Amino acid sequence: MDIRNAISAVEADNRQVYAGILKVYEAYRMGMLASVFGDVSYSQAVDTFKTPVLDKQADVYAAVQAKLDEAITDLSSGNGAGPGAIDFAFGGTAAKWIAVAHTLKARFYMHWAEVDPNNYAKALTETASGIQAASGDWVAKHSTTATETNLWYQFNVARSGYISSGEYLVSALRDRADPRLQAYYSPATGTVYSGLYVGAPPGSRSSRHRAKPRAACASGRSRASASARALAWSASVASFSVSGENMLRSEQPSAPPAHASA
């Protein structure tokens, strides 16, 4: 993939800070890919292998943690010029990218915490060096131009009614009186289930009258929670931001949150 070529190019020029930023992106992409799909090709991906093996999800998470450690080392080195103004997130500021890397490490530790409870402590340790204020939020950039609006918003506008909420999750949240139901979904519309939270059955092609995932505003800058206290209270950390780019922010909740996003 292009990011691997870019890393090789900047490392050849001894631009370690730039390489560190690119490694954060690689780790983020692969970590989220493993989160969504489980076993994925990584160790043999983008190489000469015609049929790369599927790496175990646990192995991908371990590799992602190692990649983030590399990124932090590169970013801390101070060697070479960064990307400067073409870095739309932080203008090449290494300190902010280091915080992002630590927050991502916390996120991915939490993804595996139910398997390895030691990851809870590791996640909390990483948040101490992670994003601490809104000025360090890693957010998706949108504008009001049609092709630059929030990706989830674009999907809903261009394909209204194309997607609906699944019966299994909607029913589980509804039956447990889980407050996330209203946060995740809008009630159905129409004459059949109007005002109710009803998910579409598996295999259903129709989304009419079903509850729908809440859409983002056209130019909204959606973020996902990565606070130390939220991480401590919940391991429910595999949800996506509605921007299509699941970025990071810092929060300081005053009480145990209903759920923690990641």
C-alpha positions in Angstrom: 0.0 0.0 0.0 1.1 3.6 -0.5 1.8 4.2 3.2 4.5 1.5 3.1 6.2 3.2 0.2 5.9 6.5 1.9 7.5 5.2 5.1 10.4 3.7 3.1 10.9 7.0 1.2 11.0 9.2 4.3 13.2 6.7 6.2 15.7 6.8 3.3 15.9 10.5 3.9 16.3 10.1 7.6 13.0 11.9 8.3 12.0 9.8 11.3 9.4 12.2 12.6 7.6 11.9 9.3 8.0 8.1 9.4 6.5 8.1 12.9 3.3 9.9 11.7 2.9 7.5 8.9 3.3 4.5 11.2 0.5 5.9 13.4 -1.7 5.8 10.4 -0.7 2.3 9.5 -1.3 1.0 13.0 -4.6 2.7 13.2 -5.8 1.2 9.9 -4.6 -2.3 10.7 -5.9 -2.2 14.3 -9.4 -1.2 13.2 -9.3 -3.7 10.4 -8.6 -6.5 13.0 -11.2 -5.1 15.2 -13.9 -5.3 12.5 -12.9 -8.5 10.7 -10.8 -10.5 13.2 -8.1 -12.5 11.3 -6.6 -10.4 8.5 -3.5 -10.4 6.3 -0.8 -8.2 7.7 2.6 -10.0 8.1 2.6 -11.0 4.4 0.5 -8.2 3.1 1.8 -5.7 0.4 4.7 -8.0 -0.4 5.6 -10.6 -3.0 3.2 -13.2 -1.5 0.4 -14.0 -4.0 -1.7 -15.6 -1.3 -0.8 -13.9 2.0 -1.8 -15.8 5.1 -4.5 -14.6 7.5 -2.9 -13.5 10.7 -4.7 -14.2 14.0 -6.5 -11.2 15.4 -4.3 -11.4 18.5 -1.1 -11.4 16.4 -2.3 -8.4 14.5 -3.1 -6.5 17.7 0.4 -7.3 19.0 2.0 -6.2 15.7 0.0 -2.9 15.9 1.3 -2.3 19.4 4.8 -2.8 18.2 4.2 -0.5 15.3 2.9 2.2 17.6 6.0 1.8 19.8 8.1 2.3 16.6 6.1 5.4 15.8 6.6 6.9 19.3 10.4 6.3 19.1 10.5 8.0 15.6 8.4 10.9 16.7 10.5 11.4 19.8 13.8 11.4 17.9 13.4 14.9 16.4 15.2 13.7 13.3 14.3 15.1 10.0 11.5 17.4 8.8 7.9 16.4 9.2 5.1 16.9 6.7 4.5 20.4 7.7 1.3 22.1 6.4 0.2 19.0 4.4 -0.5 17.3 7.8 -4.1 18.5 8.1 -4.4 17.1 11.6 -1.5 18.7 13.5 0.7 20.5 11.0 3.5 18.0 11.7 3.6 18.7 15.5 5.4 15.6 16.9 4.1 16.0 20.4 0.5 15.8 19.4 1.1 12.7 17.3 2.9 11.0 20.2 -0.2 11.6 22.3 -2.3 10.1 19.5 -0.1 7.0 19.4 -0.4 6.5 23.2 -4.2 6.9 23.0 -4.3 4.4 20.2 -2.3 1.9 22.2 -4.8 2.3 25.0 -7.7 1.7 22.6 -6.2 -1.4 21.2 -5.3 -2.8 24.6 -9.0 -2.3 25.6 -10.1 -4.2 22.5 -8.3 -7.3 23.9 -8.9 -6.7 27.6 -11.7 -9.2 28.0 -9.3 -11.9 26.8 -6.3 -10.5 28.8 -7.4 -8.5 31.9 -3.9 -7.2 32.3 -4.7 -4.9 29.4 -6.9 -2.7 31.6 -3.9 -1.5 33.5 -1.8 -1.2 30.4 -4.5 1.0 28.8 -4.7 3.3 31.8 -0.9 3.7 31.8 -1.0 4.7 28.1 -3.7 7.3 28.7 -1.5 9.2 31.0 0.6 10.0 28.0 -2.3 10.2 25.6 -4.6 13.0 24.4 -5.4 15.3 27.4 -7.2 18.2 25.9 -9.5 19.2 23.0 -6.6 20.9 21.3 -5.1 17.5 20.8 -8.1 15.8 19.4 -7.5 13.8 16.2 -10.6 14.6 14.1 -11.8 14.0 10.6 -11.9 17.2 8.4 -15.1 18.0 6.6 -16.5 20.9 4.6 -19.8 21.8 3.1 -18.6 20.8 -0.4 -20.7 17.8 -1.5 -17.7 15.5 -1.9 -16.1 16.6 1.4 -19.0 16.2 3.8 -19.2 13.7 6.6 -19.0 10.2 5.0 -21.9 8.8 7.0 -24.0 11.8 6.1 -23.2 11.3 2.4 -24.2 7.7 2.6 -27.5 8.5 4.2 -28.3 11.3 1.7 -27.2 9.4 -1.4 -28.7 6.1 -0.3 -31.5 7.0 2.0 -33.2 3.8 3.2 -30.4 1.6 2.0 -29.2 0.6 5.5 -31.1 -0.1 8.7 -30.3 -1.3 12.1 -30.0 -5.1 12.8 -32.7 -6.8 14.8 -30.2 -8.6 17.1 -28.5 -5.5 18.6 -31.6 -3.3 18.6 -33.6 -5.9 20.5 -30.8 -6.6 22.9 -30.5 -2.9 23.8 -34.2 -2.4 23.9 -34.9 -5.4 26.1 -32.2 -4.4 28.6 -33.4 -0.8 28.7 -29.9 0.1 27.7 -29.5 3.9 27.3 -27.2 3.4 24.3 -30.3 2.6 22.2 -31.3 6.2 21.9 -27.7 7.3 21.3 -27.1 4.8 18.5 -30.4 4.7 16.7 -33.3 6.9 15.7 -36.8 5.4 16.1 -38.5 4.1 13.0 -40.8 6.2 10.8 -43.8 5.3 8.8 -47.2 3.8 9.6 -46.1 0.4 10.9 -43.4 0.9 13.5 -43.5 4.7 13.8 -41.8 5.9 17.0 -40.6 2.4 17.9 -37.1 0.9 17.9 -37.4 -2.2 15.7 -34.4 -3.7 13.9 -34.4 -5.4 10.5 -34.3 -9.3 10.6 -31.1 -11.0 9.3 -31.2 -11.2 5.5 -33.9 -8.6 5.2 -33.4 -6.4 2.1 -35.9 -3.8 3.2 -35.1 -1.0 5.7 -38.5 0.7 5.4 -40.1 1.6 8.8 -37.0 0.3 10.7 -34.9 2.0 13.2 -31.9 3.7 11.6 -28.3 4.5 12.9 -28.1 8.1 13.9 -26.6 10.2 11.1 -24.0 12.9 11.5 -24.3 16.5 10.4 -22.9 17.4 7.0 -19.8 19.0 8.3 -19.7 17.5 11.7 -16.3 16.5 13.3 -17.2 13.3 14.9 -14.9 11.8 17.5 -14.6 8.7 19.7 -13.9 8.8 23.5 -10.5 7.7 24.7 -10.4 9.0 28.3 -8.6 7.2 31.0 -11.7 7.1 33.2 -14.0 5.9 30.5 -11.5 3.2 29.7 -11.5 2.1 33.3 -15.3 1.9 33.5 -16.0 -0.1 30.4 -14.6 -2.5 27.9 -17.2 -1.9 25.3 -14.8 -0.2 23.0 -15.4 -1.4 19.5 -17.8 1.2 18.2 -17.2 3.6 15.3 -17.6 7.3 15.0 -20.1 8.3 12.4 -17.6 10.2 10.4 -16.2 7.1 8.7 -12.9 8.1 10.2 -12.8 6.9 13.7 -10.6 9.5 15.3 -9.7 10.2 18.9 -10.5 12.8 21.5 -9.9 13.4 25.2 -12.7 13.5 27.7 -12.9 13.7 31.5 -16.3 12.3 32.6 -17.3 13.1 36.1 -19.1 9.8 36.6 -19.0 6.2 35.2 -20.1 6.6 31.6 -22.9 4.5 30.2 -20.4 3.2 27.7 -17.0 4.0 26.4 -16.4 4.4 22.7 -13.2 3.6 21.0 
